[in-house]
């Protein structure tokens, strides 16, 4: 089969992968929300393009939009976590086929460049180009802006693929995007004069005739680097699988939990799952790393000094771990759900263990946020209120997902990418979990002084926390009513 035929075949199979998902028929609302989200993004991009085009026409600088590409690229990098997978993950189903490995990897690399998401950014570049062309700039200048901008977007796509692949080797590779994207803002920390000089230099470079050529050259180099890296890592992965994955790592027996009976055994399972399984461990490390970064920013900078902003981030520092991990509750257990259903109320003990574990984890952000308390950004009462709201109201909402989640989460898949399409009920619960507690906080802070508001929040959170045996039992009973439907979903998505 020639390269073009292979490319078209794999591209067609990739587009059909979504329709083959067991959750496809149940995800109408999620797909509608995805389309609406994409529409909102396009509107924002058009607005940004028009706004910067007016600035370019008034200042007679054709590269105003390009000068701010470091900012757009940071936003683009973050959005790609929701929409883009790596070739090393997608290529695995084809490794046993009589197809050259290099051809498959190259096909998926080019497929990632031609993905519809990349072309969405034209909603920003095309209105900008049209307006500055009507404003008197030459056709070559306009084409240079569009070519440079799209080349940088695709370069960012390949950079994302490289970072996601390297991060699965070691979390220390997160230093690379932090350094690359942080260089643009480093001069702002040094001083505004230095930042202004940097922007003048960027303007001068973006307006040169050779800037589009350099962007395209960097794109080609990044494509070659990704091809080499994906080839090497896929080969290593195959070698590991053929050797049986290596020696078993020693894991503590956690015997002190045995005194708590069946719930203690499931607590041990929760801890060991994090220690042994890459997919679960990656979620834990990502959420804890984000908490550390946010607390340091709050404690040692003036970025978030507003009353509402401090309340917002204090709550999410406590809630982000639960939101990150519980959003896929029962997903890992889908791999062995049949065993859990062999004994009565096994699932209830598992839910209790998960709840106690996530309540205990709240002590970690409590300790990590002490620098912000010392700096005077947070009060002890404020932190206690948000910790109780997280252990009570937030977890009560998130645990409802156990009733509706029926997609198995691979335990050792390094990059989970787009695991599944959420059905409508899951989407509603996730939105309530993320916004209801914060909406309650805003209302209370608006109606009362801070001390009274935090005391009321503490009382509400404590009430839900103490009531956990009742609402966990309710979640369990509803799960049992749907067990055959959920069991079918877990089996189909393995």
ZABA-694408 format. One record per residue (C-alpha): residue in one letter; x, y, z. Coordinates in Angstrom, 1 decimal, decimal comma, m for minus. Example, Ala and Ser with C-alpha at 12.3 -4.5 7.8 and 13.67 -1.06 7.14 Angstrom:
BEGIN
<atom "a" <12,3 m4,5 7,8>>;
<atom "s" <13,7 m1,1 7,1>>;
//
This chain:
BEGIN
<atom "x" <0,0 0,0 0,0>>;
<atom "x" <1,4 3,4 m0,9>>;
<atom "x" <1,9 6,2 1,6>>;
<atom "x" <m1,1 8,2 0,5>>;
<atom "x" <m3,4 5,2 0,6>>;
<atom "x" <m2,2 4,3 4,1>>;
<atom "x" <m2,6 7,9 5,3>>;
<atom "x" <m6,2 8,0 4,0>>;
<atom "x" <m7,1 4,6 5,5>>;
<atom "x" <m5,7 5,5 9,0>>;
<atom "x" <m7,2 8,9 8,9>>;
<atom "x" <m10,6 7,4 8,2>>;
<atom "x" <m10,2 4,8 10,9>>;
<atom "x" <m9,2 7,5 13,4>>;
<atom "x" <m12,3 9,5 12,5>>;
<atom "x" <m14,5 6,4 13,0>>;
<atom "x" <m12,9 5,5 16,4>>;
<atom "x" <m15,3 7,8 18,2>>;
<atom "x" <m18,3 6,2 16,7>>;
<atom "x" <m17,1 2,7 17,8>>;
<atom "x" <m17,0 3,9 21,4>>;
<atom "x" <m19,6 2,1 23,6>>;
<atom "x" <m20,5 5,5 25,0>>;
<atom "x" <m21,2 7,0 21,6>>;
<atom "x" <m25,0 6,6 21,7>>;
<atom "x" <m25,2 8,0 25,3>>;
<atom "x" <m23,1 11,1 24,7>>;
<atom "x" <m25,4 13,4 22,7>>;
<atom "x" <m25,5 16,1 25,4>>;
<atom "x" <m21,7 15,9 25,7>>;
<atom "x" <m21,2 16,3 22,0>>;
<atom "x" <m23,6 19,2 21,9>>;
<atom "x" <m21,7 20,9 24,7>>;
<atom "x" <m18,4 20,2 22,8>>;
<atom "x" <m19,8 21,8 19,7>>;
<atom "x" <m21,0 24,8 21,7>>;
<atom "x" <m17,6 25,1 23,4>>;
<atom "x" <m15,9 25,0 20,0>>;
<atom "x" <m18,3 27,7 18,7>>;
<atom "x" <m17,6 29,9 21,7>>;
<atom "x" <m13,9 29,5 21,1>>;
<atom "x" <m14,2 30,5 17,4>>;
<atom "x" <m16,2 33,6 18,4>>;
<atom "x" <m13,5 34,6 20,9>>;
<atom "x" <m10,8 34,0 18,3>>;
<atom "x" <m12,6 36,2 15,8>>;
<atom "x" <m13,0 38,9 18,4>>;
<atom "x" <m9,3 38,8 19,2>>;
<atom "x" <m8,3 38,9 15,5>>;
<atom "x" <m10,5 41,9 14,9>>;
<atom "x" <m9,3 43,7 18,0>>;
<atom "x" <m5,6 43,2 17,2>>;
<atom "x" <m6,2 44,1 13,5>>;
<atom "x" <m7,5 47,5 14,6>>;
<atom "x" <m4,5 48,0 16,7>>;
<atom "x" <m2,2 47,0 13,8>>;
<atom "x" <m3,9 49,5 11,4>>;
<atom "x" <m3,6 52,4 13,9>>;
<atom "x" <0,0 51,6 14,8>>;
<atom "x" <1,0 50,6 11,3>>;
<atom "x" <2,6 47,4 12,7>>;
<atom "x" <1,5 44,3 10,7>>;
<atom "x" <2,9 41,8 13,2>>;
<atom "x" <1,0 42,9 16,3>>;
<atom "x" <m0,8 39,6 16,5>>;
<atom "x" <2,4 37,6 16,0>>;
<atom "x" <4,2 39,5 18,8>>;
<atom "x" <1,7 37,9 21,2>>;
<atom "x" <2,0 34,4 19,9>>;
<atom "x" <3,8 33,2 23,1>>;
<atom "x" <0,6 34,0 25,0>>;
<atom "x" <m1,6 32,2 22,4>>;
<atom "x" <0,8 29,2 22,4>>;
<atom "x" <0,5 28,8 26,1>>;
<atom "x" <m3,3 28,8 25,9>>;
<atom "x" <m3,1 26,4 22,9>>;
<atom "x" <m0,8 24,0 24,8>>;
<atom "x" <m3,3 23,8 27,7>>;
<atom "x" <m6,3 23,2 25,4>>;
<atom "x" <m4,5 20,3 23,7>>;
<atom "x" <m4,8 18,2 26,8>>;
<atom "x" <m8,5 17,8 26,0>>;
<atom "x" <m8,2 17,2 22,2>>;
<atom "x" <m4,9 15,6 21,2>>;
<atom "x" <m3,4 12,2 21,6>>;
<atom "x" <0,2 11,1 21,0>>;
<atom "x" <1,2 8,9 18,0>>;
<atom "x" <3,0 6,4 20,3>>;
<atom "x" <m0,4 5,7 22,0>>;
<atom "x" <m2,4 5,6 18,8>>;
<atom "x" <0,0 3,4 16,8>>;
<atom "x" <m0,1 0,4 19,2>>;
<atom "x" <m3,2 m1,3 17,6>>;
<atom "x" <m1,3 m1,4 14,2>>;
<atom "x" <2,0 m2,8 15,4>>;
<atom "x" <0,9 m6,4 14,7>>;
<atom "x" <m0,2 m5,6 11,2>>;
<atom "x" <2,0 m6,0 8,1>>;
<atom "x" <2,6 m2,2 7,9>>;
<atom "x" <6,0 m0,5 8,3>>;
<atom "x" <6,1 1,0 11,8>>;
<atom "x" <7,7 4,2 10,5>>;
<atom "x" <4,9 4,7 8,0>>;
<atom "x" <2,2 4,4 10,7>>;
<atom "x" <4,0 6,9 13,0>>;
<atom "x" <4,5 9,4 10,1>>;
<atom "x" <0,9 9,0 9,2>>;
<atom "x" <m0,3 9,9 12,7>>;
<atom "x" <2,2 12,8 13,0>>;
<atom "x" <0,8 14,3 9,8>>;
<atom "x" <m2,7 13,5 10,9>>;
<atom "x" <m2,1 15,5 14,1>>;
<atom "x" <m0,9 18,5 12,0>>;
<atom "x" <m4,0 18,3 9,8>>;
<atom "x" <m6,4 17,9 12,8>>;
<atom "x" <m9,4 20,2 12,7>>;
<atom "x" <m8,4 21,8 16,0>>;
<atom "x" <m5,3 23,3 14,5>>;
<atom "x" <m7,3 25,0 11,7>>;
<atom "x" <m9,6 26,5 14,3>>;
<atom "x" <m6,9 29,1 14,9>>;
<atom "x" <m7,6 30,5 11,4>>;
<atom "x" <m10,7 32,1 13,0>>;
<atom "x" <m8,2 34,5 14,6>>;
<atom "x" <m5,7 34,9 11,7>>;
<atom "x" <m8,1 35,2 8,7>>;
<atom "x" <m10,2 38,2 10,1>>;
<atom "x" <m6,9 39,8 11,2>>;
<atom "x" <m5,4 39,3 7,7>>;
<atom "x" <m8,4 40,6 5,9>>;
<atom "x" <m8,7 43,8 8,0>>;
<atom "x" <m5,0 44,7 7,8>>;
<atom "x" <m5,1 44,0 4,1>>;
<atom "x" <m8,0 46,4 3,7>>;
<atom "x" <m6,0 48,8 6,0>>;
<atom "x" <m3,3 49,2 3,4>>;
<atom "x" <m0,7 46,5 4,2>>;
<atom "x" <0,7 44,5 1,2>>;
<atom "x" <m0,3 41,0 0,3>>;
<atom "x" <3,1 39,6 1,1>>;
<atom "x" <2,9 41,1 4,6>>;
<atom "x" <m0,5 39,6 5,1>>;
<atom "x" <0,5 36,2 3,8>>;
<atom "x" <3,6 36,3 6,0>>;
<atom "x" <1,4 36,8 9,1>>;
<atom "x" <m0,9 33,9 8,3>>;
<atom "x" <1,8 31,5 7,3>>;
<atom "x" <3,9 32,4 10,4>>;
<atom "x" <0,9 32,1 12,7>>;
<atom "x" <m0,2 28,7 11,4>>;
<atom "x" <3,3 27,4 11,4>>;
<atom "x" <3,7 28,3 15,0>>;
<atom "x" <0,4 26,6 15,9>>;
<atom "x" <1,5 23,4 14,2>>;
<atom "x" <4,9 23,7 15,8>>;
<atom "x" <3,1 24,0 19,2>>;
<atom "x" <1,2 20,8 18,3>>;
<atom "x" <4,4 18,9 17,7>>;
<atom "x" <6,0 20,4 20,9>>;
<atom "x" <3,0 19,2 22,8>>;
<atom "x" <3,4 15,7 21,4>>;
<atom "x" <7,1 15,7 22,4>>;
<atom "x" <6,4 17,0 26,0>>;
<atom "x" <3,6 14,5 26,6>>;
<atom "x" <5,7 11,6 25,4>>;
<atom "x" <8,7 12,7 27,5>>;
<atom "x" <6,6 13,4 30,7>>;
<atom "x" <5,7 9,7 30,7>>;
<atom "x" <9,3 8,9 31,0>>;
<atom "x" <9,8 11,2 33,9>>;
<atom "x" <7,8 14,0 35,4>>;
<atom "x" <11,0 16,1 35,5>>;
<atom "x" <10,4 16,8 31,8>>;
<atom "x" <7,7 19,3 32,8>>;
<atom "x" <10,6 21,7 33,3>>;
<atom "x" <10,9 21,9 29,5>>;
<atom "x" <7,5 23,6 28,8>>;
<atom "x" <7,8 25,7 31,9>>;
<atom "x" <11,2 27,1 30,7>>;
<atom "x" <10,1 27,5 27,1>>;
<atom "x" <6,9 29,3 27,8>>;
<atom "x" <8,3 31,1 30,9>>;
<atom "x" <11,1 32,9 29,0>>;
<atom "x" <8,6 35,3 27,5>>;
<atom "x" <7,3 36,4 30,9>>;
<atom "x" <10,7 36,3 32,7>>;
<atom "x" <11,5 39,9 31,6>>;
<atom "x" <8,3 41,1 33,1>>;
<atom "x" <9,4 39,9 36,5>>;
<atom "x" <12,8 41,6 36,0>>;
<atom "x" <11,1 44,9 35,2>>;
<atom "x" <8,6 46,6 32,8>>;
<atom "x" <11,4 48,4 30,9>>;
<atom "x" <13,0 45,1 30,1>>;
<atom "x" <9,7 43,6 29,0>>;
<atom "x" <9,1 46,7 26,7>>;
<atom "x" <12,5 46,2 25,1>>;
<atom "x" <11,7 42,5 24,6>>;
<atom "x" <8,4 43,3 22,9>>;
<atom "x" <10,2 45,8 20,6>>;
<atom "x" <12,7 43,1 19,6>>;
<atom "x" <9,9 40,6 18,9>>;
<atom "x" <8,0 43,2 16,8>>;
<atom "x" <11,2 43,8 14,7>>;
<atom "x" <11,8 40,1 14,2>>;
<atom "x" <8,2 39,3 13,3>>;
<atom "x" <8,2 42,0 10,6>>;
<atom "x" <11,2 40,6 8,8>>;
<atom "x" <10,9 38,7 5,5>>;
<atom "x" <12,7 35,7 6,9>>;
<atom "x" <10,5 35,1 10,0>>;
<atom "x" <8,0 32,9 8,1>>;
<atom "x" <10,9 30,9 6,6>>;
<atom "x" <12,4 30,3 10,1>>;
<atom "x" <8,9 29,2 11,5>>;
<atom "x" <8,5 26,7 8,7>>;
<atom "x" <12,1 25,4 9,2>>;
<atom "x" <11,5 25,0 12,9>>;
<atom "x" <8,3 23,1 12,1>>;
<atom "x" <10,2 20,7 9,8>>;
<atom "x" <12,9 20,2 12,4>>;
<atom "x" <10,3 19,5 15,2>>;
<atom "x" <8,6 17,0 12,9>>;
<atom "x" <11,8 15,1 12,3>>;
<atom "x" <12,6 15,2 16,0>>;
<atom "x" <9,1 13,8 16,9>>;
<atom "x" <9,4 11,1 14,3>>;
<atom "x" <12,8 9,9 15,7>>;
<atom "x" <11,5 10,1 19,3>>;
<atom "x" <8,3 8,3 18,7>>;
<atom "x" <10,1 5,5 16,7>>;
<atom "x" <12,5 5,0 19,6>>;
<atom "x" <9,9 5,0 22,4>>;
<atom "x" <7,6 2,7 20,6>>;
<atom "x" <10,4 0,3 20,0>>;
<atom "x" <11,4 0,4 23,7>>;
<atom "x" <7,8 m0,2 24,7>>;
<atom "x" <7,5 m3,2 22,5>>;
<atom "x" <10,8 m4,5 23,9>>;
<atom "x" <9,5 m4,2 27,5>>;
<atom "x" <6,3 m6,0 26,6>>;
<atom "x" <8,2 m8,8 25,0>>;
<atom "x" <10,4 m9,2 28,1>>;
<atom "x" <7,3 m9,3 30,3>>;
<atom "x" <7,6 m5,8 31,7>>;
<atom "x" <10,5 m6,2 34,1>>;
<atom "x" <10,7 m7,3 37,7>>;
<atom "x" <7,9 m6,7 40,2>>;
<atom "x" <8,5 m3,7 42,4>>;
<atom "x" <8,3 m4,0 46,1>>;
<atom "x" <5,3 m2,4 47,6>>;
<atom "x" <4,7 m1,9 51,4>>;
<atom "x" <2,1 m4,3 52,8>>;
<atom "x" <0,4 m1,5 54,9>>;
<atom "x" <m0,5 m4,0 57,6>>;
<atom "x" <m1,6 m1,2 60,0>>;
<atom "x" <m4,8 m0,9 57,8>>;
<atom "x" <m5,8 m4,5 58,5>>;
<atom "x" <m7,5 m3,5 61,8>>;
<atom "x" <m10,2 m1,7 59,8>>;
<atom "x" <m11,5 m4,9 58,1>>;
<atom "x" <m12,7 m4,9 54,6>>;
<atom "x" <m12,6 m1,1 54,4>>;
<atom "x" <m9,0 m1,2 55,4>>;
<atom "x" <m8,2 m3,7 52,6>>;
<atom "x" <m9,7 m1,4 50,1>>;
<atom "x" <m7,7 1,5 51,5>>;
<atom "x" <m4,6 m0,6 50,9>>;
<atom "x" <m5,8 m1,2 47,3>>;
<atom "x" <m6,3 2,6 46,9>>;
<atom "x" <m2,7 3,3 48,0>>;
<atom "x" <m1,2 0,5 46,0>>;
<atom "x" <m3,1 1,5 42,9>>;
<atom "x" <m1,4 4,9 43,0>>;
<atom "x" <2,0 3,4 43,6>>;
<atom "x" <1,8 0,7 40,9>>;
<atom "x" <m0,4 2,1 38,1>>;
<atom "x" <0,9 4,8 35,8>>;
<atom "x" <m2,5 6,3 34,7>>;
<atom "x" <m3,6 6,8 38,3>>;
<atom "x" <m0,2 8,0 39,5>>;
<atom "x" <0,0 10,6 36,7>>;
<atom "x" <m3,3 12,1 37,8>>;
<atom "x" <m2,2 12,3 41,4>>;
<atom "x" <1,2 13,9 40,6>>;
<atom "x" <m0,4 16,4 38,2>>;
<atom "x" <m3,0 17,6 40,8>>;
<atom "x" <m0,4 17,8 43,7>>;
<atom "x" <2,0 19,6 41,4>>;
<atom "x" <m0,7 22,1 40,5>>;
<atom "x" <m1,5 22,7 44,2>>;
<atom "x" <2,1 23,4 44,9>>;
<atom "x" <2,4 25,9 42,0>>;
<atom "x" <m0,8 27,7 43,0>>;
<atom "x" <0,1 28,0 46,7>>;
<atom "x" <3,6 29,4 45,8>>;
<atom "x" <2,0 31,9 43,4>>;
<atom "x" <m0,5 33,0 46,0>>;
<atom "x" <2,0 33,2 48,8>>;
<atom "x" <4,9 35,0 47,1>>;
<atom "x" <3,3 37,1 44,4>>;
<atom "x" <0,6 39,7 44,1>>;
<atom "x" <m1,2 38,0 41,2>>;
<atom "x" <m4,2 36,9 43,3>>;
<atom "x" <m4,8 39,5 45,9>>;
<atom "x" <m8,6 40,1 45,3>>;
<atom "x" <m11,0 38,8 47,9>>;
<atom "x" <m13,0 36,6 45,4>>;
<atom "x" <m9,8 35,4 43,7>>;
<atom "x" <m8,3 34,3 47,0>>;
<atom "x" <m11,5 32,5 47,9>>;
<atom "x" <m11,7 30,9 44,4>>;
<atom "x" <m8,1 29,5 44,6>>;
<atom "x" <m8,3 28,5 48,2>>;
<atom "x" <m11,3 26,3 47,5>>;
<atom "x" <m9,8 24,8 44,3>>;
<atom "x" <m6,5 24,0 46,1>>;
<atom "x" <m8,5 21,7 48,4>>;
<atom "x" <m10,9 20,5 45,7>>;
<atom "x" <m8,6 20,0 42,7>>;
<atom "x" <m7,3 16,5 43,8>>;
<atom "x" <m10,8 15,2 44,2>>;
<atom "x" <m12,0 16,8 41,0>>;
<atom "x" <m9,1 15,3 39,1>>;
<atom "x" <m9,3 11,7 40,5>>;
<atom "x" <m13,0 11,2 41,4>>;
<atom "x" <m14,2 12,4 38,0>>;
<atom "x" <m13,2 8,9 36,8>>;
<atom "x" <m14,4 7,1 40,0>>;
<atom "x" <m14,9 3,3 39,4>>;
<atom "x" <m13,0 3,6 36,1>>;
<atom "x" <m9,9 1,7 37,4>>;
<atom "x" <m12,1 m0,8 39,2>>;
<atom "x" <m13,8 m1,5 35,8>>;
<atom "x" <m10,8 m3,7 35,1>>;
<atom "x" <m11,9 m6,2 37,8>>;
<atom "x" <m15,5 m5,1 38,5>>;
<atom "x" <m16,7 m8,8 38,3>>;
<atom "x" <m14,7 m9,7 41,4>>;
<atom "x" <m16,0 m6,8 43,3>>;
<atom "x" <m19,6 m7,9 42,7>>;
<atom "x" <m19,1 m11,4 44,0>>;
<atom "x" <m19,8 m10,5 47,6>>;
<atom "x" <m22,6 m8,4 49,1>>;
<atom "x" <m21,7 m4,8 49,9>>;
<atom "x" <m18,2 m5,1 48,6>>;
<atom "x" <m18,8 m2,0 46,5>>;
<atom "x" <m20,0 m0,1 49,6>>;
<atom "x" <m16,8 m0,9 51,5>>;
<atom "x" <m14,9 0,3 48,4>>;
<atom "x" <m16,8 3,6 48,3>>;
<atom "x" <m16,1 4,1 52,0>>;
<atom "x" <m12,4 3,4 51,5>>;
<atom "x" <m12,2 5,9 48,6>>;
<atom "x" <m14,0 8,5 50,7>>;
<atom "x" <m11,7 8,1 53,7>>;
<atom "x" <m8,7 8,2 51,5>>;
<atom "x" <m9,7 11,4 49,8>>;
<atom "x" <m10,6 13,1 53,1>>;
<atom "x" <m7,1 12,2 54,4>>;
<atom "x" <m5,5 13,6 51,3>>;
<atom "x" <m7,0 17,0 52,2>>;
<atom "x" <m4,4 17,3 54,8>>;
<atom "x" <m1,8 17,6 52,0>>;
<atom "x" <m3,1 21,0 50,6>>;
<atom "x" <m3,7 22,1 54,2>>;
<atom "x" <0,1 21,8 54,9>>;
<atom "x" <1,1 23,1 51,4>>;
<atom "x" <m1,0 26,2 51,9>>;
<atom "x" <0,7 27,2 55,2>>;
<atom "x" <3,1 29,6 53,4>>;
<atom "x" <0,0 31,5 52,2>>;
<atom "x" <m1,3 31,6 55,7>>;
<atom "x" <2,0 33,0 57,0>>;
<atom "x" <2,0 35,6 54,2>>;
<atom "x" <m1,5 36,7 55,4>>;
<atom "x" <m3,3 35,6 52,2>>;
<atom "x" <m5,5 32,9 53,9>>;
<atom "x" <m6,9 32,7 57,4>>;
<atom "x" <m7,1 29,4 59,4>>;
<atom "x" <m10,9 29,7 59,5>>;
<atom "x" <m11,0 30,1 55,8>>;
<atom "x" <m8,9 27,0 55,2>>;
<atom "x" <m11,0 24,9 57,6>>;
<atom "x" <m14,2 26,1 55,9>>;
<atom "x" <m13,0 25,1 52,4>>;
<atom "x" <m11,6 21,8 53,7>>;
<atom "x" <m15,0 20,9 55,2>>;
<atom "x" <m16,8 22,0 52,1>>;
<atom "x" <m14,5 19,8 50,0>>;
<atom "x" <m14,9 16,7 52,3>>;
<atom "x" <m18,6 17,2 52,5>>;
<atom "x" <m20,5 19,0 49,7>>;
<atom "x" <m17,9 18,6 46,9>>;
<atom "x" <m17,3 14,9 47,6>>;
<atom "x" <m21,0 14,2 48,0>>;
<atom "x" <m21,5 15,5 44,4>>;
<atom "x" <m18,5 13,8 42,9>>;
<atom "x" <m19,3 10,4 44,4>>;
<atom "x" <m22,6 10,5 42,4>>;
<atom "x" <m20,5 9,8 39,3>>;
<atom "x" <m20,0 6,3 40,6>>;
<atom "x" <m23,6 5,6 39,6>>;
<atom "x" <m23,1 6,6 36,0>>;
<atom "x" <m19,4 6,0 35,2>>;
<atom "x" <m19,1 2,8 33,2>>;
<atom "x" <m16,0 3,3 31,1>>;
<atom "x" <m12,9 1,3 32,2>>;
<atom "x" <m9,8 3,3 32,8>>;
<atom "x" <m6,6 1,5 31,7>>;
<atom "x" <m4,3 1,1 34,7>>;
<atom "x" <m0,9 1,2 33,0>>;
<atom "x" <m1,7 3,3 29,9>>;
<atom "x" <0,9 6,1 30,1>>;
<atom "x" <m1,2 8,7 28,3>>;
<atom "x" <m4,9 8,4 28,7>>;
<atom "x" <m5,7 11,2 26,2>>;
<atom "x" <m9,4 11,3 25,3>>;
<atom "x" <m10,5 8,3 27,4>>;
<atom "x" <m14,2 8,5 26,6>>;
<atom "x" <m17,0 10,8 25,8>>;
<atom "x" <m19,0 11,7 28,9>>;
<atom "x" <m22,7 11,1 28,9>>;
<atom "x" <m25,1 13,9 29,7>>;
<atom "x" <m25,6 13,0 33,4>>;
<atom "x" <m21,9 12,8 34,0>>;
<atom "x" <m21,4 16,2 32,4>>;
<atom "x" <m24,1 17,7 34,6>>;
<atom "x" <m22,6 16,3 37,8>>;
<atom "x" <m19,1 17,5 36,9>>;
<atom "x" <m20,4 21,0 36,2>>;
<atom "x" <m22,3 21,0 39,5>>;
<atom "x" <m19,2 19,8 41,4>>;
<atom "x" <m17,0 22,5 39,9>>;
<atom "x" <m19,3 25,4 40,2>>;
<atom "x" <m21,9 24,8 42,9>>;
<atom "x" <m19,6 25,1 46,0>>;
<atom "x" <m18,0 28,2 44,6>>;
<atom "x" <m21,4 29,8 43,8>>;
<atom "x" <m22,4 29,1 47,5>>;
<atom "x" <m19,2 30,7 48,7>>;
<atom "x" <m19,8 33,9 46,6>>;
<atom "x" <m23,4 34,2 47,8>>;
<atom "x" <m22,4 33,8 51,5>>;
<atom "x" <m19,6 36,3 51,1>>;
<atom "x" <m22,0 38,7 49,5>>;
<atom "x" <m24,6 38,4 52,2>>;
<atom "x" <m22,4 38,2 55,3>>;
<atom "x" <m19,0 39,3 56,6>>;
<atom "x" <m16,1 36,8 56,1>>;
<atom "x" <m16,2 35,3 59,5>>;
<atom "x" <m19,9 34,5 59,4>>;
<atom "x" <m19,7 33,2 55,9>>;
<atom "x" <m16,9 30,9 56,7>>;
<atom "x" <m18,7 29,6 59,8>>;
<atom "x" <m21,8 28,9 57,8>>;
<atom "x" <m19,7 27,1 55,1>>;
<atom "x" <m18,0 25,1 57,9>>;
<atom "x" <m21,3 24,0 59,3>>;
<atom "x" <m22,6 23,0 55,8>>;
<atom "x" <m19,4 21,1 55,0>>;
<atom "x" <m19,4 19,4 58,4>>;
<atom "x" <m23,0 18,3 58,0>>;
<atom "x" <m22,3 16,6 54,7>>;
<atom "x" <m19,1 15,1 56,0>>;
<atom "x" <m20,9 13,5 59,1>>;
<atom "x" <m23,7 12,3 56,8>>;
<atom "x" <m21,4 10,4 54,5>>;
<atom "x" <m22,6 6,9 55,6>>;
<atom "x" <m26,2 7,8 54,4>>;
<atom "x" <m25,3 9,4 51,1>>;
<atom "x" <m22,7 6,7 50,4>>;
<atom "x" <m25,4 4,1 51,1>>;
<atom "x" <m27,7 5,9 48,7>>;
<atom "x" <m25,0 5,9 46,0>>;
<atom "x" <m24,4 2,2 46,5>>;
<atom "x" <m28,1 1,3 46,3>>;
<atom "x" <m28,5 3,3 43,0>>;
<atom "x" <m25,3 1,6 41,6>>;
<atom "x" <m26,9 m1,9 42,3>>;
<atom "x" <m30,0 m0,9 40,4>>;
<atom "x" <m27,8 m0,1 37,4>>;
<atom "x" <m25,2 m2,9 37,9>>;
<atom "x" <m26,0 m4,9 34,8>>;
<atom "x" <m26,0 m1,8 32,6>>;
<atom "x" <m22,7 m0,6 34,1>>;
<atom "x" <m21,2 m4,0 33,9>>;
<atom "x" <m21,9 m4,2 30,2>>;
<atom "x" <m20,2 m0,8 29,7>>;
<atom "x" <m17,1 m1,8 31,7>>;
<atom "x" <m16,8 m5,0 29,7>>;
<atom "x" <m17,3 m3,2 26,4>>;
<atom "x" <m14,6 m0,6 27,1>>;
<atom "x" <m11,8 m2,8 28,3>>;
//
